[in-house]
């Protein structure tokens, strides 16, 4: 984790509103059963530090300085989603283990984002816990963009948080793409590339989240189309027409195809999502 601050901490907790006009904030754990919450397979654990003052017991650990942590969460998918969040307070080795808040339910519409600051973390404990450092834990069934912003009076660092799959026994999809063939056709209106390709899911796990297929050519043509879903073990034949414009052969013509080009789907293998074919001039 990016922490250039030598655990620098002295936090003034500002009254900052959560970004996002359509946010169902602070629906407590009682609104959802524990089993429903833990059906969410994707977890993000984000470090935070929220200490309003540096006391004697912290002087050997933290350097006095104004310090803040803000966690940003963005929904990159093409549909609305629900997520759950909680906070865990960390204590030193000789202290009693810190409290853990209940899970709270939240909501993000397409392309919406929310900001979680120290006041929001305090709200997760219903204002009953003293502050320190620890983790905010996010659970979702969809891939999120999560980053944590750490600032001092004279510096700023941003950490992008990678997800963890919580059910190790659960299966993940594995999307691949194969270019079956393409033709470079030129006429009075310029040249275009006609492309046939096959998208496959090598896993038995069905993908029900829409994902993009992006195709490009070496002369700058591009096309994006969206696949709404694909069954486990299934395949789909796709066609794309790129152009018109300049001749792709200059002298060679290369066509590239990317499955899940927006990186929305978490897969068991993220290294087989591209295929390229070159036709010599």
Buried (B, 14 or more C-beta within 10 A) or exposed (E): EEEEBEEBBBBEBEEBEBEBEEBEBEBEBEEBEEEBBBEBBBBBBBBBBBBEEBEEEBEEEBBEBEBBBBBBBBBBBBEEBBBBBBBBBBEEEEEEEBBBBBBBBBBBEEEBBBBBBBBBBBBBBEEEBEBBBBBBBBBBEBBBBBBBBBBBEEEEBEBEBEBEEEEEEEEBBBBBBBBBEBEBBBEEEEBBBBBBBBBBBBBEBBBEBBBBBBBBBBBEBEBEEEBEEBBBEEEBEBEBEBBBBBBBBEEEBBBBBBBBBBBBBBBBEEEBBBBEBEBEE
